[in-house]
Amino acid sequence: MPIAQMRRYAELARGGQATLAERMKLLTEHDARVEGRIALLQAQRKHLQEKIDWYRKQLPVTAHPDRPFRPRV
């Protein structure tokens, strides 16, 4: 959460019960942004893993003995 929003949240929290709805709105908006970042990171990781797998398949087995042999298909 950006610092400005954290400050706003803290300010609202000092307002007590009357600000619950606005605080919840800030938190749900932040949650949506976090969810979007996680989805992006997962997509990037999937792409990275596919690329690593491609490289593994190009190397002879002795070049990466920590991985079990997977014949090319």
N, C-alpha and C positions, 0 to 999 in steps of 0.2 A: 504494500500500500504506500503510495507516495506520502511524503512527510506532511504536505498540506492537508491531505485527507486524514492522516493520523491526528493532526492538530484539531481538525474539525470534529473528529470523533470524540476526542478528549473534551473539547468544549461542550459538545452535546451531552456527553456523559455527566458532566457537572450539572446539567439541566434536569437530571432525574427522569422520572417516569414520563414526563411530558415529551421527551425526545426519543422515546423507544423506537417509534416508527421510522424516524429519520436515520437513527443509528443502524437499524436493521437494513434500511435501503443502502447505506454506505457499505455495509458488510456484504450484502448480496451482490452489489456491483463489483466489489473487489473479488468476490468468489468467482464471478463470471470471467473476470480478467485472468485470474489464476488458472481457471479451467482451460481457457483459450491458450495460455502459454504452455500448459502441460500437453495439450493436444499437439501443438506445434513441435515441442521437444520430442514427443513420441514419434511423430512422423519423421523428424530429422534423424532420430536414432534408428528407426527402421531402415531408412535409406543408407545410413552408415553401416549397419549390420549387413545389409545386402551387398554393399561394396566390399566389405571385409571378407564376406563369404566368397565373392567372386575372386578376390585376390588369393584366398586360400586354395581355391580350386585350380588356380594357375600355377601354384608352387608345388614342387615335389614334396612328398610326405616328409622327407628328412628335413625340410626347411621349417617345419612347424611340428615337432614331435609331441608337443603338449596337446595336440588335437588328434582324435581318432581318425583313422583313414576313412575317407568318404569318396568312393569312386565317382568319377564324372559320369553324368547321365546324359 
